Amino acid sequence: MNVVIYTKDFEPITVIDLELDLLDQMETKGGCRLVIPLKDQKTNQPFSFCTVICKKVSWSDGSVKPIFIALEEEVALALKPGWLSGQRATVNLYENYISKLSNKVKELLGGNNSV
């Protein structure tokens, strides 16, 4: 299920796709730690952690909704986004276009895969 991850100041950081059992666990236990693979190998660590807490907020209709807040906000920026349904077609188009451009550049460089 797609959920919005917020900063401590209630600014949205990203949308991520979480399994329903993990969402249930977060609601009952108050949060979890997400493992984030690091692409930047300047550090010796291959991954980092982001603690996400779950706060329950009373909504305008009287219901209680879970809100997910990242404690390590900069690390949360590295989470792989789970695109919303209305964004998926545009993202797919963009990814296909980038792939085609990359293949063209490789062709122009004589098949050199260093790009």
N, C-alpha and C positions, 0 to 999 in steps of 0.2 A: 504494500500500500504506500502511495506517495504521501510523505509528510514534510512539512516545512520546518527547517531548523532555524531558530532565532538566536540573536545575540542576547546578552543580559539586559540590553537597553531596548529589547523587543524590535530589533531591526531584522528582517529576514536575511539569512545567509544563503541558503540553498534549499532545494527540494531533493529529497532522497527517497529511494524505494526500500522499504523495510518489510521483512516477513511479518505476518500477522502474529506469530507466536512471540517474536521479539517485541512487538508493540505491546502485547499483553503483559509480557515480563516487565517492560519499562513502566507500564502503568501501575503494576502491583508493587514493584520494588523501588520505584522512584527514579529510574534511569539505568544507564548502562555505559560501558566504555566501548567505543568503536575503534577497530584497528584500521589504520590508513597506510597503505603502501607508499613509500617515498620514492619519487622519481629522481629527486636530486640526491646524488650519492656523495655529496660533499661531507656528509656525516657518515659515521660508521654504522648507523642504525638503518636497517632496511624498511622500518615502519615506525609509525608514531601512533599515539592514542588520542582520542577525543572523547571526553566525558560529556554525555548528553543527559541532562536531567529532565524529568517529566513533572510539570506543575499542572494541577487541575484548576481550571478557571471557570467561574460561573458565567454562563453565556446569557445574552439578552432574553432568550426564551425560557430561562430557568434551568436549562440543562447544564451539565458539567462537561467541559471539553478538555482534552489533554493538550498542553503546549510543550514543545520540545526545545530546550535551551542548551546551546553548546557552551561549556565553560572555557575551552581552549578555542577561541573564536578564529584565530589565524589558521590553526590546524584544520578546523572545520571547512575552511575554504577549499581544501584539497579533496574533500569528499566527492565521489563521482556522482554527478547530478542525475536524478531520476526525472526525466522531462515530463511535463504535463501533457495530457493527450493532445491538446491543441498546438503544442510546440513540436511534437514528434516528427511530423511530415517535413517541417522546415529544417529541423536538425538532420534528418536523413538526407535531404537534398543537399545541404551544406557538406555533410561528410562524404557523400558521393562525389561532389564537385572537387573537394580537396584531394580525394583519392585519385581522380582523373588527372588533376594538375600535377600531382606527385609523380604519377606514371609518365606523363609527358616530359617532365624535367629529367627523369631517369633515362628516357629514350634519347633526349638531346645530349645527355652527358655520355652517351655510348653504353648504356646499360650499367653504369657504375652505380652500385647500391649504397653509396656512402651518403646520399641525401636523406 
